[in-house]
């Protein structure tokens, strides 16, 4: 079961800091998160970057292991 951490707007949309999700691919993970957290989270997720074990994941077909850690990071600016 992959460990998911939500940051900033993603955490607000999910009303959670994290979750554990069974998913074999990044695409399955996205679908499971949308099903669990709903349409507002889906909107935010579409703007987010996913980091799997610290590396950006852009391919929905990419394999996701049970031991992977996924960070859901909305775009942000700072200064």
Jmol script that loads the backbone (N, CA, C; Angstrom):
load data "model"
ATOM      1  N   UNK A   1       0.843  -1.167   0.000  1.00  0.00           N
ATOM      2  CA  UNK A   1       0.000   0.000   0.000  1.00  0.00           C
ATOM      3  C   UNK A   1       0.894   1.238   0.000  1.00  0.00           C
ATOM      4  N   UNK A   2       0.828   2.044  -1.049  1.00  0.00           N
ATOM      5  CA  UNK A   2       1.654   3.241  -1.159  1.00  0.00           C
ATOM      6  C   UNK A   2       1.219   4.279  -0.123  1.00  0.00           C
ATOM      7  N   UNK A   3       2.177   5.004   0.396  1.00  0.00           N
ATOM      8  CA  UNK A   3       1.917   6.081   1.348  1.00  0.00           C
ATOM      9  C   UNK A   3       1.863   7.390   0.580  1.00  0.00           C
ATOM     10  N   UNK A   4       0.766   8.122   0.736  1.00  0.00           N
ATOM     11  CA  UNK A   4       0.555   9.378   0.031  1.00  0.00           C
ATOM     12  C   UNK A   4       0.607  10.520   1.045  1.00  0.00           C
ATOM     13  N   UNK A   5       1.316  11.597   0.699  1.00  0.00           N
ATOM     14  CA  UNK A   5       1.341  12.804   1.529  1.00  0.00           C
ATOM     15  C   UNK A   5       0.796  13.955   0.697  1.00  0.00           C
ATOM     16  N   UNK A   6      -0.158  14.683   1.273  1.00  0.00           N
ATOM     17  CA  UNK A   6      -0.756  15.839   0.612  1.00  0.00           C
ATOM     18  C   UNK A   6      -0.154  17.112   1.198  1.00  0.00           C
ATOM     19  N   UNK A   7       0.084  18.096   0.330  1.00  0.00           N
ATOM     20  CA  UNK A   7       0.637  19.366   0.773  1.00  0.00           C
ATOM     21  C   UNK A   7      -0.260  20.509   0.326  1.00  0.00           C
ATOM     22  N   UNK A   8      -0.277  21.577   1.123  1.00  0.00           N
ATOM     23  CA  UNK A   8      -0.954  22.845   0.803  1.00  0.00           C
ATOM     24  C   UNK A   8      -2.394  22.612   0.333  1.00  0.00           C
ATOM     25  N   UNK A   9      -2.734  23.104  -0.865  1.00  0.00           N
ATOM     26  CA  UNK A   9      -4.099  23.017  -1.386  1.00  0.00           C
ATOM     27  C   UNK A   9      -4.592  21.598  -1.562  1.00  0.00           C
ATOM     28  N   UNK A  10      -3.702  20.658  -1.820  1.00  0.00           N
ATOM     29  CA  UNK A  10      -4.115  19.256  -1.945  1.00  0.00           C
ATOM     30  C   UNK A  10      -4.583  18.723  -0.586  1.00  0.00           C
ATOM     31  N   UNK A  11      -3.883  19.099   0.475  1.00  0.00           N
ATOM     32  CA  UNK A  11      -4.292  18.684   1.816  1.00  0.00           C
ATOM     33  C   UNK A  11      -5.630  19.307   2.190  1.00  0.00           C
ATOM     34  N   UNK A  12      -5.825  20.558   1.812  1.00  0.00           N
ATOM     35  CA  UNK A  12      -7.108  21.215   2.080  1.00  0.00           C
ATOM     36  C   UNK A  12      -8.242  20.545   1.318  1.00  0.00           C
ATOM     37  N   UNK A  13      -8.030  20.238   0.043  1.00  0.00           N
ATOM     38  CA  UNK A  13      -9.079  19.618  -0.772  1.00  0.00           C
ATOM     39  C   UNK A  13      -9.420  18.219  -0.279  1.00  0.00           C
ATOM     40  N   UNK A  14      -8.420  17.497   0.217  1.00  0.00           N
ATOM     41  CA  UNK A  14      -8.653  16.145   0.734  1.00  0.00           C
ATOM     42  C   UNK A  14      -9.118  16.164   2.179  1.00  0.00           C
ATOM     43  N   UNK A  15      -8.918  17.295   2.857  1.00  0.00           N
ATOM     44  CA  UNK A  15      -9.178  17.399   4.292  1.00  0.00           C
ATOM     45  C   UNK A  15      -8.388  16.330   5.047  1.00  0.00           C
ATOM     46  N   UNK A  16      -7.142  16.134   4.575  1.00  0.00           N
ATOM     47  CA  UNK A  16      -6.253  15.134   5.174  1.00  0.00           C
ATOM     48  C   UNK A  16      -4.815  15.486   4.819  1.00  0.00           C
ATOM     49  N   UNK A  17      -3.892  15.042   5.652  1.00  0.00           N
ATOM     50  CA  UNK A  17      -2.474  15.242   5.370  1.00  0.00           C
ATOM     51  C   UNK A  17      -1.878  14.095   4.575  1.00  0.00           C
ATOM     52  N   UNK A  18      -2.582  12.957   4.564  1.00  0.00           N
ATOM     53  CA  UNK A  18      -2.060  11.802   3.856  1.00  0.00           C
ATOM     54  C   UNK A  18      -3.036  10.657   3.827  1.00  0.00           C
ATOM     55  N   UNK A  19      -2.614   9.599   3.139  1.00  0.00           N
ATOM     56  CA  UNK A  19      -3.457   8.419   2.994  1.00  0.00           C
ATOM     57  C   UNK A  19      -2.578   7.237   2.608  1.00  0.00           C
ATOM     58  N   UNK A  20      -3.135   6.066   2.692  1.00  0.00           N
ATOM     59  CA  UNK A  20      -2.523   4.857   2.161  1.00  0.00           C
ATOM     60  C   UNK A  20      -3.459   4.335   1.083  1.00  0.00           C
ATOM     61  N   UNK A  21      -2.905   4.019  -0.084  1.00  0.00           N
ATOM     62  CA  UNK A  21      -3.733   3.645  -1.226  1.00  0.00           C
ATOM     63  C   UNK A  21      -3.135   2.433  -1.926  1.00  0.00           C
ATOM     64  N   UNK A  22      -3.983   1.479  -2.265  1.00  0.00           N
ATOM     65  CA  UNK A  22      -3.582   0.353  -3.099  1.00  0.00           C
ATOM     66  C   UNK A  22      -3.743   0.758  -4.545  1.00  0.00           C
ATOM     67  N   UNK A  23      -2.638   0.827  -5.271  1.00  0.00           N
ATOM     68  CA  UNK A  23      -2.672   1.177  -6.687  1.00  0.00           C
ATOM     69  C   UNK A  23      -1.422   0.600  -7.338  1.00  0.00           C
ATOM     70  N   UNK A  24      -1.574   0.050  -8.529  1.00  0.00           N
ATOM     71  CA  UNK A  24      -0.443  -0.540  -9.232  1.00  0.00           C
ATOM     72  C   UNK A  24       0.273   0.418 -10.148  1.00  0.00           C
ATOM     73  N   UNK A  25      -0.408   1.518 -10.519  1.00  0.00           N
ATOM     74  CA  UNK A  25       0.188   2.520 -11.403  1.00  0.00           C
ATOM     75  C   UNK A  25      -0.178   3.918 -10.911  1.00  0.00           C
ATOM     76  N   UNK A  26       0.505   4.906 -11.468  1.00  0.00           N
ATOM     77  CA  UNK A  26       0.185   6.295 -11.129  1.00  0.00           C
ATOM     78  C   UNK A  26      -1.251   6.614 -11.551  1.00  0.00           C
ATOM     79  N   UNK A  27      -1.676   6.132 -12.700  1.00  0.00           N
ATOM     80  CA  UNK A  27      -3.045   6.365 -13.165  1.00  0.00           C
ATOM     81  C   UNK A  27      -4.078   5.773 -12.218  1.00  0.00           C
ATOM     82  N   UNK A  28      -3.821   4.564 -11.729  1.00  0.00           N
ATOM     83  CA  UNK A  28      -4.726   3.939 -10.764  1.00  0.00           C
ATOM     84  C   UNK A  28      -4.749   4.730  -9.466  1.00  0.00           C
ATOM     85  N   UNK A  29      -3.602   5.256  -9.077  1.00  0.00           N
ATOM     86  CA  UNK A  29      -3.532   6.086  -7.875  1.00  0.00           C
ATOM     87  C   UNK A  29      -4.387   7.335  -8.037  1.00  0.00           C
ATOM     88  N   UNK A  30      -4.231   8.024  -9.168  1.00  0.00           N
ATOM     89  CA  UNK A  30      -5.041   9.223  -9.421  1.00  0.00           C
ATOM     90  C   UNK A  30      -6.531   8.893  -9.334  1.00  0.00           C
ATOM     91  N   UNK A  31      -6.940   7.805  -9.985  1.00  0.00           N
ATOM     92  CA  UNK A  31      -8.355   7.418  -9.985  1.00  0.00           C
ATOM     93  C   UNK A  31      -8.847   7.091  -8.576  1.00  0.00           C
ATOM     94  N   UNK A  32      -8.035   6.388  -7.806  1.00  0.00           N
ATOM     95  CA  UNK A  32      -8.423   6.034  -6.434  1.00  0.00           C
ATOM     96  C   UNK A  32      -8.562   7.278  -5.561  1.00  0.00           C
ATOM     97  N   UNK A  33      -7.649   8.237  -5.734  1.00  0.00           N
ATOM     98  CA  UNK A  33      -7.726   9.461  -4.938  1.00  0.00           C
ATOM     99  C   UNK A  33      -8.954  10.293  -5.299  1.00  0.00           C
ATOM    100  N   UNK A  34      -9.254  10.387  -6.586  1.00  0.00           N
ATOM    101  CA  UNK A  34     -10.446  11.132  -7.013  1.00  0.00           C
ATOM    102  C   UNK A  34     -11.709  10.464  -6.485  1.00  0.00           C
ATOM    103  N   UNK A  35     -11.753   9.143  -6.544  1.00  0.00           N
ATOM    104  CA  UNK A  35     -12.922   8.428  -6.028  1.00  0.00           C
ATOM    105  C   UNK A  35     -13.076   8.662  -4.525  1.00  0.00           C
ATOM    106  N   UNK A  36     -11.975   8.668  -3.814  1.00  0.00           N
ATOM    107  CA  UNK A  36     -12.022   8.824  -2.357  1.00  0.00           C
ATOM    108  C   UNK A  36     -12.348  10.261  -1.936  1.00  0.00           C
ATOM    109  N   UNK A  37     -11.768  11.266  -2.635  1.00  0.00           N
ATOM    110  CA  UNK A  37     -11.869  12.644  -2.159  1.00  0.00           C
ATOM    111  C   UNK A  37     -12.775  13.553  -2.980  1.00  0.00           C
ATOM    112  N   UNK A  38     -13.249  13.109  -4.137  1.00  0.00           N
ATOM    113  CA  UNK A  38     -14.277  13.852  -4.853  1.00  0.00           C
ATOM    114  C   UNK A  38     -13.811  14.850  -5.894  1.00  0.00           C
ATOM    115  N   UNK A  39     -14.790  15.573  -6.475  1.00  0.00           N
ATOM    116  CA  UNK A  39     -14.514  16.451  -7.618  1.00  0.00           C
ATOM    117  C   UNK A  39     -13.621  17.654  -7.312  1.00  0.00           C
ATOM    118  N   UNK A  40     -13.722  18.247  -6.144  1.00  0.00           N
ATOM    119  CA  UNK A  40     -12.844  19.375  -5.828  1.00  0.00           C
ATOM    120  C   UNK A  40     -11.394  18.903  -5.735  1.00  0.00           C
ATOM    121  N   UNK A  41     -11.199  17.733  -5.141  1.00  0.00           N
ATOM    122  CA  UNK A  41      -9.844  17.187  -5.094  1.00  0.00           C
ATOM    123  C   UNK A  41      -9.357  16.867  -6.500  1.00  0.00           C
ATOM    124  N   UNK A  42     -10.225  16.369  -7.362  1.00  0.00           N
ATOM    125  CA  UNK A  42      -9.848  16.070  -8.752  1.00  0.00           C
ATOM    126  C   UNK A  42      -9.354  17.324  -9.453  1.00  0.00           C
ATOM    127  N   UNK A  43     -10.024  18.433  -9.230  1.00  0.00           N
ATOM    128  CA  UNK A  43      -9.617  19.699  -9.828  1.00  0.00           C
ATOM    129  C   UNK A  43      -8.216  20.092  -9.365  1.00  0.00           C
ATOM    130  N   UNK A  44      -7.993  19.991  -8.063  1.00  0.00           N
ATOM    131  CA  UNK A  44      -6.685  20.340  -7.499  1.00  0.00           C
ATOM    132  C   UNK A  44      -5.619  19.354  -7.984  1.00  0.00           C
ATOM    133  N   UNK A  45      -5.943  18.081  -7.992  1.00  0.00           N
ATOM    134  CA  UNK A  45      -4.995  17.054  -8.416  1.00  0.00           C
ATOM    135  C   UNK A  45      -4.512  17.296  -9.846  1.00  0.00           C
ATOM    136  N   UNK A  46      -5.396  17.800 -10.702  1.00  0.00           N
ATOM    137  CA  UNK A  46      -5.021  18.100 -12.073  1.00  0.00           C
ATOM    138  C   UNK A  46      -3.951  19.178 -12.192  1.00  0.00           C
ATOM    139  N   UNK A  47      -3.776  19.961 -11.150  1.00  0.00           N
ATOM    140  CA  UNK A  47      -2.765  21.021 -11.126  1.00  0.00           C
ATOM    141  C   UNK A  47      -1.474  20.596 -10.419  1.00  0.00           C
ATOM    142  N   UNK A  48      -1.521  19.453  -9.772  1.00  0.00           N
ATOM    143  CA  UNK A  48      -0.425  19.024  -8.899  1.00  0.00           C
ATOM    144  C   UNK A  48       0.657  18.239  -9.629  1.00  0.00           C
ATOM    145  N   UNK A  49       1.839  18.279  -9.036  1.00  0.00           N
ATOM    146  CA  UNK A  49       2.925  17.379  -9.413  1.00  0.00           C
ATOM    147  C   UNK A  49       2.924  16.220  -8.432  1.00  0.00           C
ATOM    148  N   UNK A  50       3.253  15.040  -8.925  1.00  0.00           N
ATOM    149  CA  UNK A  50       3.404  13.873  -8.062  1.00  0.00           C
ATOM    150  C   UNK A  50       4.873  13.492  -8.021  1.00  0.00           C
ATOM    151  N   UNK A  51       5.390  13.335  -6.822  1.00  0.00           N
ATOM    152  CA  UNK A  51       6.762  12.875  -6.641  1.00  0.00           C
ATOM    153  C   UNK A  51       6.720  11.489  -6.016  1.00  0.00           C
ATOM    154  N   UNK A  52       7.305  10.518  -6.695  1.00  0.00           N
ATOM    155  CA  UNK A  52       7.378   9.156  -6.176  1.00  0.00           C
ATOM    156  C   UNK A  52       8.798   8.934  -5.677  1.00  0.00           C
ATOM    157  N   UNK A  53       8.920   8.749  -4.380  1.00  0.00           N
ATOM    158  CA  UNK A  53      10.228   8.583  -3.747  1.00  0.00           C
ATOM    159  C   UNK A  53      11.176   9.718  -4.146  1.00  0.00           C
ATOM    160  N   UNK A  54      10.630  10.925  -4.263  1.00  0.00           N
ATOM    161  CA  UNK A  54      11.423  12.106  -4.546  1.00  0.00           C
ATOM    162  C   UNK A  54      11.621  12.431  -6.018  1.00  0.00           C
ATOM    163  N   UNK A  55      11.151  11.563  -6.932  1.00  0.00           N
ATOM    164  CA  UNK A  55      11.295  11.813  -8.368  1.00  0.00           C
ATOM    165  C   UNK A  55       9.936  12.097  -8.987  1.00  0.00           C
ATOM    166  N   UNK A  56       9.895  13.087  -9.855  1.00  0.00           N
ATOM    167  CA  UNK A  56       8.631  13.482 -10.478  1.00  0.00           C
ATOM    168  C   UNK A  56       8.073  12.343 -11.333  1.00  0.00           C
ATOM    169  N   UNK A  57       6.789  12.078 -11.176  1.00  0.00           N
ATOM    170  CA  UNK A  57       6.097  11.033 -11.937  1.00  0.00           C
ATOM    171  C   UNK A  57       5.117  11.698 -12.897  1.00  0.00           C
ATOM    172  N   UNK A  58       5.336  11.523 -14.194  1.00  0.00           N
ATOM    173  CA  UNK A  58       4.467  12.152 -15.189  1.00  0.00           C
ATOM    174  C   UNK A  58       3.715  11.130 -16.040  1.00  0.00           C
ATOM    175  N   UNK A  59       4.115   9.879 -15.990  1.00  0.00           N
ATOM    176  CA  UNK A  59       3.516   8.826 -16.819  1.00  0.00           C
ATOM    177  C   UNK A  59       2.501   8.040 -15.992  1.00  0.00           C
ATOM    178  N   UNK A  60       1.225   8.126 -16.379  1.00  0.00           N
ATOM    179  CA  UNK A  60       0.185   7.402 -15.636  1.00  0.00           C
ATOM    180  C   UNK A  60       0.359   5.893 -15.688  1.00  0.00           C
ATOM    181  N   UNK A  61       1.138   5.391 -16.647  1.00  0.00           N
ATOM    182  CA  UNK A  61       1.374   3.948 -16.754  1.00  0.00           C
ATOM    183  C   UNK A  61       2.535   3.488 -15.874  1.00  0.00           C
ATOM    184  N   UNK A  62       3.234   4.425 -15.243  1.00  0.00           N
ATOM    185  CA  UNK A  62       4.393   4.075 -14.412  1.00  0.00           C
ATOM    186  C   UNK A  62       3.961   3.207 -13.229  1.00  0.00           C
ATOM    187  N   UNK A  63       4.746   2.185 -12.976  1.00  0.00           N
ATOM    188  CA  UNK A  63       4.481   1.240 -11.884  1.00  0.00           C
ATOM    189  C   UNK A  63       4.616   1.932 -10.530  1.00  0.00           C
ATOM    190  N   UNK A  64       3.760   1.534  -9.606  1.00  0.00           N
ATOM    191  CA  UNK A  64       3.790   2.043  -8.244  1.00  0.00           C
ATOM    192  C   UNK A  64       3.877   0.842  -7.305  1.00  0.00           C
ATOM    193  N   UNK A  65       4.937   0.788  -6.523  1.00  0.00           N
ATOM    194  CA  UNK A  65       5.136  -0.321  -5.591  1.00  0.00           C
ATOM    195  C   UNK A  65       4.444  -0.032  -4.255  1.00  0.00           C
ATOM    196  N   UNK A  66       4.163  -1.098  -3.519  1.00  0.00           N
ATOM    197  CA  UNK A  66       3.505  -0.954  -2.216  1.00  0.00           C
ATOM    198  C   UNK A  66       4.346  -0.149  -1.237  1.00  0.00           C
ATOM    199  N   UNK A  67       5.637  -0.130  -1.429  1.00  0.00           N
ATOM    200  CA  UNK A  67       6.536   0.558  -0.501  1.00  0.00           C
ATOM    201  C   UNK A  67       6.846   1.988  -0.929  1.00  0.00           C
ATOM    202  N   UNK A  68       6.272   2.445  -2.047  1.00  0.00           N
ATOM    203  CA  UNK A  68       6.554   3.790  -2.543  1.00  0.00           C
ATOM    204  C   UNK A  68       5.888   4.856  -1.679  1.00  0.00           C
ATOM    205  N   UNK A  69       6.531   6.008  -1.645  1.00  0.00           N
ATOM    206  CA  UNK A  69       5.987   7.190  -0.998  1.00  0.00           C
ATOM    207  C   UNK A  69       5.709   8.219  -2.088  1.00  0.00           C
ATOM    208  N   UNK A  70       4.479   8.753  -2.101  1.00  0.00           N
ATOM    209  CA  UNK A  70       4.065   9.703  -3.136  1.00  0.00           C
ATOM    210  C   UNK A  70       3.686  11.019  -2.470  1.00  0.00           C
ATOM    211  N   UNK A  71       4.312  12.103  -2.936  1.00  0.00           N
ATOM    212  CA  UNK A  71       3.975  13.443  -2.472  1.00  0.00           C
ATOM    213  C   UNK A  71       3.116  14.123  -3.528  1.00  0.00           C
ATOM    214  N   UNK A  72       1.994  14.701  -3.111  1.00  0.00           N
ATOM    215  CA  UNK A  72       1.084  15.431  -4.001  1.00  0.00           C
ATOM    216  C   UNK A  72       1.311  16.914  -3.725  1.00  0.00           C
ATOM    217  N   UNK A  73       1.952  17.588  -4.705  1.00  0.00           N
ATOM    218  CA  UNK A  73       2.390  18.975  -4.517  1.00  0.00           C
ATOM    219  C   UNK A  73       1.692  19.911  -5.483  1.00  0.00           C
ATOM    220  N   UNK A  74       0.839  20.787  -4.975  1.00  0.00           N
ATOM    221  CA  UNK A  74       0.233  21.806  -5.829  1.00  0.00           C
ATOM    222  C   UNK A  74       1.300  22.822  -6.260  1.00  0.00           C
ATOM    223  N   UNK A  75       1.037  23.560  -7.322  1.00  0.00           N
ATOM    224  CA  UNK A  75       1.978  24.614  -7.683  1.00  0.00           C
ATOM    225  C   UNK A  75       2.021  25.664  -6.568  1.00  0.00           C
ATOM    226  N   UNK A  76       3.157  26.232  -6.366  1.00  0.00           N
ATOM    227  CA  UNK A  76       3.286  27.250  -5.326  1.00  0.00           C
ATOM    228  C   UNK A  76       4.307  28.283  -5.757  1.00  0.00           C
ATOM    229  N   UNK A  77       4.212  29.411  -5.168  1.00  0.00           N
ATOM    230  CA  UNK A  77       5.172  30.484  -5.415  1.00  0.00           C
ATOM    231  C   UNK A  77       5.649  31.019  -4.084  1.00  0.00           C
ATOM    232  N   UNK A  78       6.788  31.565  -4.074  1.00  0.00           N
ATOM    233  CA  UNK A  78       7.305  32.099  -2.818  1.00  0.00           C
ATOM    234  C   UNK A  78       8.307  33.193  -3.105  1.00  0.00           C
ATOM    235  N   UNK A  79       8.700  33.798  -2.066  1.00  0.00           N
ATOM    236  CA  UNK A  79       9.683  34.849  -2.290  1.00  0.00           C
ATOM    237  C   UNK A  79      10.283  35.310  -1.001  1.00  0.00           C
TER     238      UNK A  79
END
end "model"
wireframe off; spacefill off
backbone 0.3
color backbone group
